[in-house]
């Protein structure tokens, strides 16, 4: 059987049973499942064991922590015992906060979220960020890596520029990935899986195109197969 594709399936399910079912269906085809804030707040640590099951699939805990360094360190330490492969924090929280998270959870890759894929250029200006989005993302990426983040979350539109800034050792995670023809929903800066990988992404976050399908397992398998047919990105 082929190795799992570099996809993190966003398990934005209405309940724990559905999340666990989706995870079981997609796990043969993808490397990672992603647990977001809503599901974690509703069910707590139990959700991690439920979606991981016996497969040992990587778990991406997407909590987007953003608070003073001491509080974020405590939160990161609390979830580190769940052994997530990735834990997100907001890069805008600053270097001290990112460093606190990295030190509190040394066995977990702290993934710093740069600019949300739902944010448009006017949104950036309204909240006081110096734009354009690509420049804001690059600044936050450099800051986060300097503070100990081992992964970054950025849209497919910025991934090539971020890769050029941070080099080959940092894991680049791209939400806003939609197969050709899929609805973009609330995402603004999007691309196809093939485009994102060609630009240097390491892990693609895909949710509703898989979990909203009649057969999530088949949808995951189809996207994974399409990715395998894509020529490898140039060596970094």
NORQUI-V90346 format. One record per pair of residues at least 4 apart in sequence whose ideal C-beta (glycine too) atoms are under 7 Angstrom apart, sorted by sequence separation. I is the first residue (numbers start at 0). J is the second residue. D is the distance in whole Angstrom. If there is no record, write none. Layout:
# NORQUI-V90346
i j d
I J D
I J D
This chain:
# NORQUI-V90346
i j d
13 17 6
15 19 6
16 20 6
17 21 6
18 22 6
19 23 6
20 24 6
21 25 6
22 26 6
25 29 5
34 38 5
35 39 7
36 40 6
37 41 6
38 42 6
39 43 7
42 46 4
45 49 6
46 50 6
47 51 6
66 70 4
68 72 6
69 73 7
70 74 6
71 75 6
72 76 6
73 77 6
74 78 7
75 79 6
88 92 6
92 96 4
94 98 6
95 99 6
96 100 7
97 101 6
98 102 6
99 103 6
100 104 6
114 118 5
118 122 5
120 124 7
121 125 6
122 126 7
130 134 6
132 136 6
133 137 6
134 138 6
135 139 6
136 140 6
137 141 6
138 142 6
139 143 6
140 144 6
141 145 6
142 146 6
144 148 6
153 157 5
157 161 5
158 162 6
159 163 7
160 164 7
161 165 6
165 169 5
177 181 4
190 194 4
192 196 6
193 197 6
194 198 6
196 200 6
205 209 6
206 210 6
207 211 4
214 218 6
215 219 6
216 220 6
217 221 6
218 222 7
219 223 6
220 224 6
221 225 7
222 226 6
223 227 7
224 228 7
12 17 4
34 39 6
51 56 6
66 71 5
78 83 6
92 97 7
104 109 7
118 123 6
123 128 4
129 134 7
130 135 6
143 148 4
153 158 6
190 195 5
195 200 4
210 215 5
12 18 4
124 130 6
129 135 6
177 183 6
183 189 5
209 215 5
212 218 4
39 46 6
51 58 6
64 71 5
90 97 7
123 130 5
128 135 5
10 18 4
38 46 5
50 58 7
78 86 6
88 96 7
101 109 5
143 151 6
153 161 5
195 203 6
12 21 6
88 97 6
100 109 5
114 123 7
123 132 6
162 171 6
209 218 5
22 32 5
64 74 5
120 130 6
151 161 6
161 171 6
208 218 7
209 219 5
10 21 6
47 58 6
64 75 7
75 86 6
120 131 6
140 151 5
175 186 5
192 203 5
10 22 6
34 46 6
88 100 5
97 109 7
120 132 6
123 135 6
177 189 5
179 191 5
8 21 7
34 47 7
140 153 7
158 171 5
175 188 5
178 191 6
209 222 7
97 111 6
151 165 7
175 189 4
176 190 6
177 191 7
178 192 6
158 173 6
175 190 7
34 50 6
176 192 5
8 25 5
71 88 6
136 153 5
205 222 7
32 50 5
60 78 6
86 104 6
114 132 6
151 169 6
153 171 7
155 173 5
150 169 7
154 173 6
176 195 5
18 38 6
149 169 6
150 170 4
151 171 6
152 172 5
153 173 7
154 174 7
155 175 6
8 29 5
39 60 7
71 92 7
86 107 5
88 109 6
90 111 4
114 135 6
136 157 4
140 161 5
144 165 5
149 170 6
151 172 7
154 175 5
155 176 6
10 32 6
85 107 7
90 112 6
114 136 5
150 172 6
152 174 7
173 195 5
6 29 4
10 33 6
39 62 6
60 83 4
65 88 7
84 107 7
85 108 5
86 109 6
87 110 5
88 111 6
89 112 5
90 113 5
113 136 4
137 160 6
141 164 6
184 207 6
4 28 6
6 30 7
7 31 4
8 32 5
9 33 5
10 34 6
11 35 6
32 56 6
34 58 6
59 83 7
62 86 7
63 87 5
64 88 4
65 89 4
79 103 7
83 107 6
84 108 6
86 110 7
133 157 5
137 161 6
140 164 6
141 165 7
3 28 6
4 29 6
5 30 6
6 31 7
7 32 7
8 33 7
31 56 7
36 61 7
58 83 5
59 84 6
60 85 7
62 87 6
63 88 7
71 96 5
75 100 4
79 104 4
85 110 5
87 112 5
132 157 7
136 161 6
140 165 6
144 169 6
3 29 5
4 30 7
7 33 5
9 35 7
12 38 6
31 57 4
32 58 6
33 59 4
34 60 6
35 61 5
36 62 6
58 84 6
59 85 4
60 86 5
61 87 5
63 89 6
65 91 7
113 139 4
3 30 4
15 42 5
30 57 6
32 59 7
34 61 7
36 63 7
57 84 4
65 92 5
68 95 5
72 99 4
76 103 4
79 106 7
113 140 6
133 160 6
137 164 5
173 200 4
176 203 5
181 208 5
10 38 7
18 46 7
22 50 4
26 54 5
31 59 5
33 61 5
68 96 5
71 99 5
72 100 6
75 103 4
76 104 7
79 107 6
171 199 6
176 204 6
23 52 6
71 100 5
75 104 4
171 200 5
172 201 7
176 205 5
19 49 4
22 52 7
26 56 5
69 99 7
72 102 7
171 201 5
172 202 5
173 203 6
174 204 4
178 208 5
192 222 6
196 226 7
15 46 6
18 49 7
19 50 6
68 99 4
72 103 4
170 201 5
173 204 7
177 208 6
18 50 6
111 143 3
156 188 4
170 202 6
172 204 6
193 225 7
197 229 7
155 188 7
192 225 7
193 226 7
196 229 6
199 232 6
15 49 6
47 81 5
154 188 4
155 189 7
156 190 7
192 226 5
155 190 3
197 232 5
47 83 7
64 100 7
193 229 5
196 232 6
199 235 7
44 81 6
111 148 4
158 195 6
162 199 4
109 147 7
110 148 7
113 151 6
116 154 5
109 148 5
113 152 6
155 194 6
159 198 4
10 50 6
109 149 6
110 150 4
111 151 6
112 152 4
113 153 5
155 195 4
158 198 5
159 199 5
108 149 4
109 150 7
110 151 7
111 152 7
158 199 5
108 150 5
110 152 5
158 200 5
155 198 6
178 222 6
155 200 7
97 143 5
101 147 3
101 148 7
91 139 7
94 142 6
98 146 5
63 112 6
90 139 4
97 146 4
98 147 5
97 147 6
94 145 7
97 148 5
7 59 5
90 142 6
94 146 4
31 84 7
90 143 4
132 188 7
116 174 5
116 175 4
108 170 6
110 172 6
85 150 6
87 152 6
117 185 5
119 187 5
167 235 4
117 186 6
118 187 7
116 186 5
117 187 6
116 187 6
116 188 5
162 235 7
31 202 6
33 204 6
25 209 6
21 210 5
25 215 6
29 219 6
24 215 5
25 216 6
28 219 4
24 216 4
28 220 5
21 215 5
25 219 4
29 223 7
7 202 6
9 204 6
11 206 6
28 223 5
5 201 6
7 203 7
9 205 7
5 202 5
6 203 5
7 204 5
8 205 6
9 206 3
5 203 6
8 206 7
6 205 6
11 210 7
10 210 7
8 209 5
8 210 7
8 219 6
6 222 7
6 223 7
4 223 4
4 226 5
4 227 7
1 227 6
